[in-house]
Amino acid sequence: MKKTVFLILVILVAIQTVGFSQRKKEREGTKTDTLSVDSLEYRLIILDPGFETWLLTKPPKSFYSNDYYIQKNRFYVAEWNLRYMISNNNGLYENYIDYNPNTDYGIDVNYKLYYYFRYFEEMNHIKLLSFDR
């Protein structure tokens, strides 16, 4: 009888140990997942085939500061979204731009977005901002 009780105790301890180590692995896996979520990366994809070639003729992204691009993009995005809402999708303003100037998109995204607006103005002969430059 003592051997049976001892054997049952050993089995219970083994089951608890396996369960505990499994839960610990799950917690560690969850911890790693949240760390990867903290490091977001933003990318802006522009499908206009002439944009990349046109962009090569413009100053490098270090020509202006990231704050400069953010300020300009704030006005450009506001004007773009206003025209999007009142244009009833007439073809020029096909997408609403969800841009938050308080989010750190990085200089690459801000630079590319700013110059896309400039490209759009130049190619369509439209001024988005009347007070710019």
N, C-alpha and C positions, 0 to 999 in steps of 0.2 A: 504494500500500500504506500509506503514511504517513497518507493522508487517511482510509482505512478504519479504521485503528487509532485515529486521533483521533476519528472519528465514533462509534466503539464506546465510547470513553472518555466522550465527552460524553453519550451515551445512558445509560451506567451511572451517571454522576454525577447525571443528571436523575432517574433511577429512585430512587436512594438519597435524594436530597433530598425527593422526594415522599413516600417511605416514612417518612423521619424526621419530616417535618412532620405526617403522619397519626398516627404514634405519639405525638407530642407533644400533639396535640389529644385523643387518647384518654386520656392521662394527666391532662390538664387537666379533662376531663369527669368522670373518676373522682374527682378531687380535689373537684370541686364537689358531686358526689353524696354524698361522705362528710361534707361540711360540712352539708348539709341533714339528714342523719341525726342529727347531733349536737344539733340543736335540736328535740327532741321536744315534742309538745304533747299533753296528756292532756285528755280530755273525758269527763264522766260523763253518760250519758243515762238518765233515769228515765222509764219508760213509764206510770207511774200518772197518770191524767188529773187527779187532784185535788191532786197534789203541788205544782205550780208556784203555784197559787193559795194553798195553805196556806203555802208558803214566803214569800210576800209579807207575811204577818203576823208574821214572825220578825225578830229584830234583823239589821242589816246584817252582812256578813261581817267587817267591821273591828271588830265588837263584841268578839270574842275574837281571840287571836293564832293564827297558823298552827300553832304548836307545841301550843296547846290542842286544836285540831281533830285534829291528828295523834295526840295521846295518847288522846283519847276514841275516835277511830276504831280505834285499835289494839285496845282492849278490845271495842268493838262488833263489829268484824270477827271477832275470835277467838270470841266467843260465837255470832255468826251462823253461822260455818263449823262450829262444834261442833254446833249444832242442825241444820244442813243434813245433816251426816254421820249423825246418829242418827235423823233424822226419816223417812228413806226417802221423801223428796219428797212429804210429805203436803199440799203446796199452799202453805204459808206461806213456806218457805225453799226456793225453786225453784232458786237459783243459788249456786254457790260463789263467794266474793268473793276475788279474787287481789289483795290489798292489801299492799304492802311499805312499812312506815313509814319505811324508809331511802331510799325513792325520793321525789324532790321532785315531787309532783303539782301543787303550787301551791295557793294558798289557795282558789281557786274550786272545785276538785274536793273538797278536804278539807271545806270549808264545806257543800257540797251533800250529800256523803256523810253527814256528821254529822247534818244535819237530816233526811236521809231516814230514818235510824235512829229519830230522835225521832218523825217522822211515822208510821213503821211502828208504833211503840209506841202512839201515840195512837189511830190508826185501828183497830188490832186488840186494844186493851186488854191488851197484853202488855208486861211489863217485860223487856227484854233483859239489863240489868245491875241487880243487886240493890243495888249500893252507889253508884249514880250520883246526882248532884244534891245 
